[in-house]
Amino acid sequence: MAINGEKMIKRPLRWAMVGGGRTGQVGYKHRIGALRDNTAYELVAGAFDIDAERCKDFGIGLGLDGSRCYPDYKTMFAEEAKREDGIEVVSIATPNGTHFEITKAALNAGIHVICEKPLFFTTDEAMEIKALAEEKGKIVGVTYGFAGHPLIYQARKMIQNGELGDIRVVMMDYTHGFFGEDVEKNNAAAKWRVDPKISGPSYVLGDISTHTFCISEMMLPHMKVEKLLCDRQSFVASRAPLEDNAHVLIHYDNGAVGTMWASGVNSGCHRSQGIRIVGSKASIEWRDSDPNKLLFEVQGEPNQVMFRGMPYLNEEGLEYERLGALHEEGLGESWANIYLQFAIAIDAKDRGDEEFLKDFLYPDINFGLEGVRWVEKCVESADKGGIWVDYETEYETEYKTSTSDLKQYVG
């Protein structure tokens, strides 16, 4: 399935946003993703800003009816419920500490949810929302931005086909240098990220490493984290107890080992995130700073660079192809892919097509829950002095496949 803009659901979903206003960093990414194909969503309402006048002015600037620009999410959910053409899905682009209450309110109002990461502060909150979403028959999607990039699916299928052999090492990093100084003194968007009352129990572990951890789970559905050890630092001392740098060691249940480096103080770094997976036969490596290339290194053979959009890729690697080879795709296209996936999942859920949803891969509540657990366990390990802790699994996560005929890898 290559994407060419044709509609994949009967009609666009009536969509709203909480947060994501004029001064926010992330709101435009949501709108780019949702509206890229112009067939899956129609932005009809919003509670974009804590200032009601700014919210209305911004909403009108986006082309909305001013009467559907609300002072807060509670008013929006209540007023939209009175309309025959009320909202069906809402995106939550607010600071972390508000995600739980807004998600819960939306589900109780009968609205599907697309939420920023990390979802919540605790796994207990995530489990409660997972149960509520199932009870209400609604979808909760999580915006791990690069989770929709075609080469993530290419890598997943190569691993499932055994092209790497037995997986031995997983190396992950997501770093930048923009928090090398106390930038939060003069930057509101930076300030809340290092405030534990708003950000939660971590900064870089939750804010950025969850993205790469999600990608690792998508690539390696047959492997589960068994235990981990985390060491974290606050190099800008005023951020304590939240970290601006962290290193994590990982043991997987199949005997593989892994590492994660998350940092906001990697001075001068613009490479963002990357993942390298080493098997007994070969290795693959992908970075979002050069997202259209997948490095494939087979022991004893010349290194290969696999390019996005080329016909030699597998079916899964071409499933969400948009622009064709030579035309670069990046974060905007990946956001568009995950938003399209959310819309397809919502449509299937509303039609009661649970059979389809069993075999449909997208960053759902389970990936969000595991992101919360990842942060929780890293913080637990670090706060106990950097010791190994068990990565407790309270339920059996169902990792989905992207096509109905894709067979589960058995290593």
C-alpha positions, 0 to 999 in steps of 0.5 A: 500500500503506497499512500497517494492521498485517497481516502481510507475511511468513509469521511474525515473524523471531526477532530479537536485539540487540547493545547497546541496553541500559537506559542506551543512547539508541538501543536503544528506537528499534530496539525501537519500529521492529521491534515496532510492527506486532507481525507482523515480529519477535519479540525472543527474545535479546540481548547488551544490555550489557557487564555480564552481570548488567545485561544479564540483568536488562534482558532479563528486564524486556523479557520475555525468557527470562533464559537467552537474555540473553548476556554478549557477542555471540560467546556469543550467536551460538554458543549460538543456533546450537545451537537449532532456534529460534535467532535469524535477524536481529540489530540492532547498536546499539553504538558505531561501532568495534565494528560491523565485527567484530560484523557480520562475526561475525553473517554468518559465523554465518548471521544477517541484520544490521541495523546502526547508522550509520555502518556502518564506518570505511573503504570497504574494510571496507564492501566486504568486508562487502558481498561477505561478505553476498552470499556468505552470502546475507544482508541488511545493513540500515542504520538511517537513521531518517527514510529510511522517511518517506513524503514522502521517497518522494513527493519521489523520485517527483516528481523522477523525473517531472520536476516540478522540471526539471533539478536544479541545487542540493541544500542539506542540513543536520543541526545541533543545539546539544547539544555546544556545551560539553564535555558528554562530560566527564560523559556516557558516550554523548557521550564515545565519540562524540568518541573517534576510537578508538571513533567513527572519523575523524569526529564530526558528519560520521559521526554525523548528516550521513550521515542527510541524505546518505542521504535525498539519495541516495534522492531523487536516484538519478540523480545521483552525487557527482563531487567535494567540498570539506570544511572542519571545525572542533573548536570545543571544542578537546579534541575534535580531531581530530574535528570538531563542525562541518563545511561541505561543498561538492559537485559532482554528475556532472550539473552540479548543486552542493550543500552540507552543514552538519553541526554539534553546536554550533548553539546553541539549534537544535531543527530537526535535519535538512533538505533543499532541492532546486532544479530549473529549474522548481521546488523542494522542501523537507523538514525532520524537525522538521515531517516531515508537510509537503513544501514545493513551490514552482513558479516563478511560481505560489503556494507549495504545502504537500503534507501526508502522507497526502493522496490527491493524493500519488503512489502512492510517497508513500502506500506506507508511510502508517500513520495517515492525514492530520491524524494526525502521523507522525514518527521512530517511524513511519519507524523502523517502516517501515524495520524492516518493509522489512528484514523484507520484504527478509530474507524475500525473500532467504531465499526466493531472490526476487532479482527482487523485491529488484532493485526494492525500495527500503530503506536497504541495504548500498549506502546504508551503504557510500556513507555510509562513503565520504561520511565518508572523502572529507570527512575526506580533503578537510578534512585536506588543508587543505580542497581538492577531492577526487574522490569515487571510485566503486569499484563501480556502486551499484544504487539500487533503486526502490520499486515494480516498475513505477517507471521510472528517471529520465533527466534 
